[in-house]
Amino acid sequence: MKIIHSPFLCILLLVFACSDKKEVSAADTLYKKAERLYDGGEYEQAFPGFYSAYQAYMTEQKPRDAAYSLVFLAIIQTEKGDFLGSNENLSKALKLSATDETLLTSVYNQFAINHNLLQNHENAVYWYHKALPLTEHQYYKLSIKNNIGIAYLKMGRYATAESLFKEIAGEDAIKDSISFHNRVADNFAYSKFLAGKNNPAEREMLTVLESRKRNGDRYGLTTSYSHLADFYKATDRRRSYEFAGAMHDNARITGNAADQLEALGKMIDAGEAARIKSLFGTYRKLNDSLQNSRNRSRHHFTSVIYEAEKNKADLLSSRNEILTQRLLIVALMIIAGLATVLFLKWRRKQAHKNEIAVRDTQLKYSKKVHDVVANGLYHTMVEIQNAEVLNRHKVLNSIEKLYEESRDIARDDFDTVIEQDFSVRLYEMLESYSSGRHRVLVIGNTWELWRRIAPEVQVEIFYVLRELMVNMKKHSEARTASLLFEETAGGIHIKYTDNGVGISDSAKWKGSGLRNMENRIDKLGGKINFGPNPSGGLITDILIPKN
């Protein structure tokens, strides 16, 4: 499929090429290579190049340049029929565009094109109107208005479209381009035909057709043949069929499969009964081929993005490896020292108690070590792994907090020492498990929910949920997890859901993790149930009584 560059793409190329860069970065090199592939018509090869440039610009903290790469990705996806993927990249570009009017114009215009192709014409008009005031060049303003008029025609607002085309046709700026003048004149005449004004419409559309033939405007000829096939459909089916056939032949020359498909549809509508079966077979074969091509392109784009993000995550992981190893050494020293202190404390205080009391004490401190140190350590490691940019100060604060909690673990009142706003502390812990590979959604965690819950109960809930998140990260292989907090008549209901391997692999949660969760909830007089997610994964229901 041949790409026809819009005026906005031309602006985009010009502005970006002329931007003042004192030195060429690695991202600039990637961008220029992708641009050369794009200009050479190698769109699927250009796509991974532009995505690599986008990632590199984000690493270099150049959001504006990253947005340019995203716009090119979106244009390629539109041309290959991946309209939803194109809109997704345009949304990302929109967030990075800030007040750059050139970028915003390109993004809005491409949004409008996508919505038109998806038959969402009202949305297309909305985005065209957002782009309109951002360009000062009269030719480009008229080009946007022409596109708005086309959208009105597809919406059945023929009088509105006719009035708009009449306004554009009266502007001097259209005289500077024969192809644009013909485009407006043809659309103006077509709108008259749709509004029931056949006499001037026929003459004007035929005049434009001859002009396009003289100037070799292949893409314009496709539109002329299409409009004339529609014009003669009700009055002269033979001529309608001839113009539809001419549209099909011309679309084959331009290589536009979608136009070929539209032309075949018109030929089927206007053709004789003897020809319809053969035409329908050709139509079905071409339609299947076009859909398969679009599906292959969508799969290719998805694979490129997945591999690029995976490589980025692997690189970040390798950069954090040394720091993680050092953290492990420090943590092991803390655990070893803590284990010694706990053992001595236990031996002094528990010498006179019986075997049951000794076993209970061991369980108590084992649970604290597991919840505070092991899970605290793993939580810190997750924060490091999920950080796109490593913040040493934040890491040191986390280690210091882990040290303080570990130092105070033997205190009898340790479980009552919490921060003032429990909802904030809980949210920060849960959110820290979100990353490029894992997404954690938290719903209903408000200050009002916890205001009547005692501090010692809040601590128990905190450790239960952290244990749940650690197991999600280590064992479930889930990509998405959600936690819903609700206040019911019976107390506080917490529902955890993920899309991981599910309850069948719960045996992998070795050690004291599950026991600690069940013991803590049982201690509060609550209930905890683990079950399979019908959609795949795990559902955990926790009910904490109000009293």
C-alpha positions in Angstrom: 0.0 0.0 0.0 1.5 3.3 -1.1 1.6 6.0 1.7 0.4 9.4 0.7 2.2 11.9 3.0 -0.2 14.4 4.6 0.8 18.1 4.9 1.2 17.5 8.7 3.7 14.7 8.1 5.6 17.1 5.9 5.7 19.7 8.7 6.8 17.0 11.1 9.7 15.9 8.9 10.8 19.4 8.2 10.7 20.7 11.8 12.4 17.7 13.2 15.1 17.6 10.6 15.8 21.3 11.1 15.8 21.2 14.9 18.9 22.7 16.4 21.0 19.9 17.9 24.5 20.7 19.0 25.6 17.0 18.9 24.1 13.8 17.6 23.1 11.4 20.3 22.6 7.6 20.1 18.9 8.2 19.9 19.3 10.6 17.0 21.3 8.0 15.1 18.5 5.4 15.6 15.9 7.9 14.5 17.8 8.9 11.3 18.2 5.3 10.3 14.5 4.6 10.8 13.7 7.7 8.8 15.7 6.6 5.8 13.9 3.2 5.9 10.6 5.0 6.0 11.4 7.3 3.1 12.4 4.2 1.1 9.1 2.6 1.7 10.4 -0.1 4.1 7.7 0.6 6.7 7.8 -2.6 8.7 11.6 -2.4 8.9 11.3 1.3 10.0 8.9 0.4 12.8 11.4 -1.2 15.2 13.9 1.6 14.4 11.4 4.3 15.5 10.5 2.3 18.6 14.2 2.0 19.6 14.6 5.7 19.0 11.5 6.4 21.2 13.0 4.3 24.0 16.5 5.9 23.6 15.0 9.4 23.7 13.1 8.6 26.9 16.3 7.3 28.5 18.0 10.6 27.4 15.0 12.5 28.9 14.0 14.1 25.6 10.2 13.7 25.6 9.6 16.0 22.6 11.9 13.9 20.4 10.4 10.7 21.8 6.9 12.0 20.7 8.1 12.5 17.1 9.1 8.8 17.0 5.7 7.8 18.4 3.9 9.8 15.7 5.8 8.0 13.0 4.9 4.6 14.7 1.3 5.7 14.6 1.4 6.7 11.0 2.9 3.3 10.0 0.3 1.4 12.0 -2.5 3.4 10.4 -1.2 2.6 6.9 -1.1 -1.1 7.8 -4.6 -1.2 9.2 -3.7 -1.3 13.0 -5.9 1.7 13.9 -6.2 0.9 17.6 -2.5 0.4 18.0 -2.0 3.7 16.2 -4.3 5.4 18.6 -2.4 4.0 21.6 0.9 5.4 20.4 -0.8 8.7 19.6 -2.1 8.9 23.2 1.5 8.4 24.4 2.7 11.1 22.1 0.0 13.5 23.3 1.3 13.2 26.9 4.8 14.0 25.7 3.9 16.9 23.3 3.3 19.6 26.0 2.7 22.8 24.2 4.5 21.9 20.9 1.9 23.0 18.4 3.5 21.2 15.4 3.4 17.9 17.4 -0.1 18.5 18.6 -1.4 19.3 15.1 0.2 16.0 13.8 -1.3 14.0 16.7 -4.8 15.5 16.4 -4.8 15.1 12.6 -3.7 11.4 12.8 -6.4 10.8 15.5 -9.0 12.2 13.1 -7.7 10.0 10.2 -7.9 6.9 12.4 -11.5 7.7 13.6 -12.6 8.3 10.0 -11.2 4.9 8.9 -12.9 3.3 11.9 -16.2 5.0 10.8 -16.3 7.1 13.9 -16.9 10.3 11.9 -18.1 12.5 14.8 -14.9 11.8 16.7 -13.0 12.5 13.5 -14.6 16.0 13.2 -13.8 16.6 16.9 -10.1 15.9 16.4 -9.9 17.9 13.1 -11.4 20.9 15.0 -8.7 20.6 17.7 -6.0 20.6 15.0 -7.5 23.6 13.1 -6.5 26.5 15.3 -2.9 25.2 15.8 -1.7 25.9 12.3 -1.4 29.4 10.8 -0.7 28.4 7.2 -3.8 29.0 5.2 -3.2 26.0 2.8 -3.1 23.6 5.8 -6.2 25.2 7.4 -8.1 24.6 4.1 -6.8 21.0 3.9 -8.2 20.3 7.4 -11.5 21.9 6.5 -11.7 19.8 3.4 -11.2 16.7 5.6 -14.0 17.9 7.9 -16.3 18.3 4.9 -15.5 14.7 3.8 -16.5 13.5 7.4 -19.7 15.5 7.1 -20.5 13.7 3.9 -20.0 10.3 5.5 -22.3 11.4 8.4 -25.0 12.3 5.9 -24.8 16.1 6.6 -24.8 16.9 2.9 -25.9 20.6 3.2 -23.3 21.3 5.9 -20.6 19.7 3.7 -21.7 21.6 0.6 -21.6 24.9 2.4 -18.1 24.1 3.8 -16.7 23.1 0.3 -18.2 26.2 -1.2 -16.3 28.3 1.4 -13.0 26.5 0.7 -13.5 26.8 -3.1 -13.7 30.6 -2.8 -10.3 30.9 -1.1 -7.4 32.1 -3.2 -4.9 29.7 -1.5 -6.3 26.6 -3.4 -5.2 28.1 -6.7 -1.6 27.4 -5.7 -2.0 23.7 -6.1 -3.9 22.1 -9.1 -4.3 18.8 -7.2 -5.8 20.5 -4.1 -8.0 22.7 -6.3 -9.3 19.5 -8.1 -9.8 17.8 -4.7 -12.0 20.6 -3.4 -13.9 21.0 -6.6 -14.6 17.3 -6.8 -15.8 17.1 -3.2 -17.9 20.2 -3.8 -19.6 18.7 -6.8 -20.0 15.3 -5.1 -21.7 17.1 -2.1 -24.1 18.8 -4.6 -25.0 15.4 -6.1 -25.7 13.9 -2.6 -27.8 17.0 -1.8 -29.9 16.3 -5.0 -28.4 18.9 -7.3 -27.5 16.6 -10.2 -27.1 18.9 -13.2 -24.1 21.0 -12.1 -22.6 18.1 -10.2 -22.2 15.8 -13.2 -20.5 18.5 -15.3 -18.2 19.6 -12.6 -17.1 16.1 -11.6 -16.4 15.2 -15.3 -14.3 18.5 -15.6 -12.2 17.5 -12.6 -11.8 14.0 -14.0 -10.3 15.4 -17.2 -8.0 17.7 -15.3 -6.7 14.8 -13.2 -6.0 12.8 -16.3 -4.0 15.6 -17.9 -1.9 16.0 -14.7 -1.4 12.3 -14.0 -3.0 12.5 -10.6 -3.4 8.8 -9.9 -4.8 9.1 -6.4 -7.2 11.9 -7.4 -8.4 9.7 -10.3 -9.4 7.0 -7.9 -11.7 9.5 -6.1 -13.1 10.8 -9.3 -14.0 7.4 -10.6 -15.5 6.5 -7.2 -17.7 9.6 -7.2 -18.9 9.1 -10.8 -19.7 5.5 -10.2 -22.0 6.6 -7.3 -23.5 9.4 -9.5 -24.6 7.1 -12.3 -25.6 4.2 -10.1 -29.3 5.2 -10.0 -29.6 6.5 -13.6 -27.1 4.7 -15.8 -25.9 1.4 -14.3 -23.6 0.7 -17.4 -21.7 3.9 -16.9 -21.6 3.3 -13.2 -20.0 -0.1 -13.8 -17.5 1.4 -16.2 -16.4 4.1 -13.7 -16.2 1.5 -11.0 -14.0 -0.7 -13.2 -11.8 2.3 -14.0 -11.4 2.9 -10.3 -10.4 -0.8 -9.7 -7.8 -0.6 -12.5 -6.4 2.7 -11.2 -6.2 1.3 -7.6 -4.2 -1.6 -8.9 -1.7 0.8 -10.4 -1.4 2.7 -7.1 -1.2 -0.5 -5.1 -4.1 0.4 -2.8 -5.9 -2.8 -1.9 -8.6 -1.0 0.1 -9.5 1.1 -2.9 -9.6 -2.0 -5.1 -11.9 -3.6 -2.6 -14.2 -0.6 -2.6 -14.2 -0.5 -6.4 -15.2 -4.2 -6.6 -18.1 -3.5 -4.3 -19.3 -0.8 -6.6 -18.9 -3.1 -9.6 -21.0 -5.8 -7.8 -23.8 -3.2 -7.1 -23.9 -1.9 -10.7 -22.9 -5.1 -12.7 -25.1 -7.5 -14.6 -26.2 -10.7 -12.9 -23.9 -12.9 -15.0 -20.8 -11.0 -13.7 -21.7 -10.8 -10.0 -20.6 -14.3 -9.0 -17.1 -13.9 -10.5 -16.8 -10.4 -9.1 -17.9 -11.6 -5.6 -15.3 -14.3 -5.7 -12.6 -11.8 -6.5 -13.9 -9.5 -3.8 -13.8 -12.2 -1.2 -10.3 -13.3 -2.1 -9.0 -9.8 -2.0 -10.8 -9.0 1.3 -9.3 -12.2 2.9 -5.8 -11.2 1.6 -6.2 -7.7 3.0 -7.3 -8.9 6.4 -4.5 -11.4 6.6 -2.0 -8.7 5.7 -3.4 -6.4 8.4 -3.3 -9.2 11.0 0.3 -10.0 10.1 1.2 -6.3 10.5 -0.5 -6.0 13.9 1.3 -9.2 15.1 4.6 -7.8 13.8 4.1 -4.5 15.6 3.1 -6.2 18.9 6.1 -8.5 18.7 8.5 -5.5 18.1 7.1 -3.6 21.1 7.2 -6.7 23.4 10.8 -7.6 22.4 12.0 -3.9 22.8 10.4 -3.6 26.3 11.8 -7.0 27.3 15.3 -6.0 26.2 15.0 -2.7 28.2 13.9 -4.6 31.3 16.8 -7.1 31.0 19.3 -4.1 30.6 17.9 -2.4 33.7 18.1 -5.7 35.6 21.8 -6.2 34.7 22.6 -2.6 35.9 20.9 -3.2 39.2 22.6 -6.6 39.7 25.7 -5.4 41.6 23.6 -3.2 44.0 21.2 -6.1 44.6 24.1 -8.4 45.5 25.5 -5.9 48.0 22.1 -5.4 49.5 21.8 -9.2 49.9 25.1 -9.3 51.8 24.0 -6.5 54.1 20.7 -8.2 54.7 22.3 -11.5 55.4 24.5 -9.9 58.0 21.5 -8.3 59.6 19.6 -11.5 59.6 22.6 -13.4 61.1 23.0 -10.8 63.8 19.3 -10.7 64.5 19.1 -14.5 64.7 21.8 -14.5 67.3 20.1 -11.8 69.4 16.8 -13.5 69.2 18.2 -16.8 70.1 20.0 -15.4 73.2 16.8 -13.5 74.2 14.7 -16.6 73.7 17.1 -18.8 75.7 17.2 -16.4 78.7 13.5 -15.8 78.9 12.2 -19.3 78.0 14.5 -21.6 80.0 11.8 -22.1 82.7 8.9 -22.7 80.3 7.6 -26.0 79.0 8.0 -27.4 75.5 4.7 -26.0 74.3 5.7 -22.5 75.4 9.1 -22.9 73.7 7.4 -23.9 70.5 5.0 -21.0 70.7 7.8 -18.5 71.2 9.8 -19.9 68.3 6.7 -19.6 66.1 6.2 -16.0 67.2 9.7 -14.8 66.4 10.0 -16.9 63.3 6.8 -15.1 62.0 8.3 -11.7 62.9 11.6 -12.5 61.1 9.7 -13.8 58.1 7.3 -10.8 57.9 9.7 -8.0 58.9 13.1 -9.1 57.6 12.5 -11.6 54.8 9.5 -9.9 53.3 10.9 -6.5 54.0 14.1 -7.4 52.2 12.2 -8.9 49.2 10.0 -5.7 49.1 13.2 -3.6 48.9 14.6 -5.8 46.1 11.3 -5.4 44.2 11.5 -1.6 44.5 15.0 -1.7 43.1 14.1 -4.0 40.2 11.0 -1.9 39.3 12.8 1.4 39.3 13.6 2.7 35.8 16.1 5.1 37.3 17.9 4.0 40.4 17.5 6.4 43.3 20.4 5.6 45.7 19.0 7.9 48.4 15.6 6.0 48.4 17.5 2.6 48.5 19.5 3.7 51.5 16.4 4.9 53.2 14.7 1.5 52.6 17.8 -0.3 54.0 17.8 2.0 57.1 14.1 1.4 57.6 14.7 -2.4 57.3 17.6 -2.1 59.8 15.4 -0.2 62.3 12.5 -2.6 62.0 14.9 -5.5 62.4 16.6 -3.9 65.4 13.2 -3.5 67.1 11.7 -6.8 66.1 12.2 -8.2 69.6 10.1 -5.5 71.3 6.8 -6.7 72.7 5.0 -3.6 71.4 6.6 -3.8 68.0 3.4 -4.7 66.2 1.7 -1.5 67.4 4.3 0.9 66.0 2.9 2.2 62.7 2.8 5.4 60.8 -0.2 7.9 61.2 -1.9 7.5 57.8 -2.2 3.7 57.4 -4.0 4.0 54.0 -1.0 5.9 52.5 1.5 3.4 53.9 -0.5 0.5 52.6 -0.9 2.0 49.1 2.8 2.8 48.8 3.7 -0.8 49.7 1.2 -2.3 47.2 2.0 0.1 44.4 5.7 -0.7 44.7 5.1 -4.1 43.2 3.9 -2.5 39.9 6.5 -2.6 37.1 6.7 -2.9 33.4 5.9 -6.6 33.8 3.5 -6.5 36.8 0.5 -4.2 37.3 -1.1 -3.8 40.7 -4.6 -2.1 40.9 -5.7 -0.8 44.4 -9.4 0.2 44.8 -11.2 1.5 47.9 -8.2 2.0 50.2 -9.2 5.2 51.9 -8.5 6.9 55.2 -12.2 6.6 56.2 -12.0 2.8 55.8 -9.3 2.4 58.5 -10.2 5.2 60.9 -11.9 2.9 63.4 -9.5 0.0 63.0 -7.0 -0.4 65.9 -3.3 0.1 65.1 -2.4 -3.5 66.1 -5.0 -4.8 63.7 -3.7 -2.5 60.9 -0.2 -4.0 61.4 -1.5 -7.5 61.1 -3.4 -6.6 57.9 -0.3 -4.9 56.5 1.9 -8.0 57.0 -0.8 -10.3 55.5 -1.1 -8.2 52.3 2.7 -7.9 52.0 3.0 -11.6 52.2 0.4 -11.9 49.5 2.3 -9.5 47.2 5.6 -11.3 47.8 4.0 -14.6 46.8 2.4 -13.0 43.8 5.8 -11.6 42.7 7.8 -14.8 43.4 5.4 -17.7 42.5 2.2 -16.7 40.7 3.7 -15.5 37.3 0.8 -13.0 37.3 1.0 -9.9 35.0 -1.9 -8.2 36.7 -3.2 -8.2 40.3 -6.0 -6.2 41.9 -7.0 -5.5 45.5 -10.6 -4.3 46.3 -11.3 -2.9 49.8 -14.9 -2.6 51.0 -16.6 -1.9 54.3 -19.5 -4.3 54.8 -22.0 -4.9 57.6 -19.8 -7.7 58.9 -16.5 -5.8 58.8 -13.8 -5.0 56.2 -13.7 -7.2 53.1 -10.5 -7.5 51.1 -10.6 -9.3 47.7 -7.3 -10.1 46.0 -7.4 -11.3 42.3 -4.6 -12.1 39.9 -4.1 -13.8 36.5 -1.2 -16.0 37.4 -0.9 -19.8 37.6 -3.6 -20.1 40.2 -4.3 -22.1 43.3 -3.1 -25.4 41.9 0.5 -24.2 42.4 0.0 -23.0 45.9 2.2 -25.8 47.1 5.1 -23.7 45.8 4.5 -21.2 48.7 6.8 -23.1 51.0 7.9 -22.2 54.5 5.8 -20.1 56.9 4.1 -17.8 54.4 0.7 -19.2 54.1 0.7 -20.3 57.8 1.5 -16.8 58.9 -1.3 -15.3 56.9 -3.8 -17.8 58.2 -2.6 -17.4 61.8 -2.7 -13.6 61.7 -6.3 -13.5 60.2 -7.4 -16.2 62.7 -5.9 -14.2 65.6 -8.1 -11.2 64.5 -11.2 -13.5 64.4 -11.4 -13.1 60.7 -11.6 -15.5 57.7 -9.3 -16.1 54.7 -10.1 -18.3 51.7 -8.0 -19.1 48.7 -9.7 -20.2 45.5 -9.2 -20.4 41.7 -10.0 -17.4 39.5 -12.5 -18.6 36.8 -10.5 -16.5 34.3 -7.2 -18.1 35.4 -5.2 -17.2 38.4 -6.0 -16.8 42.1 -8.7 -15.2 44.2 -8.2 -14.6 47.9 -11.1 -13.4 50.1 -10.3 -11.8 53.5 -12.9 -10.7 56.0 -11.8 -8.7 59.1 -14.6 -8.2 61.7 -15.2 -4.6 62.9 -14.7 -5.5 66.5 
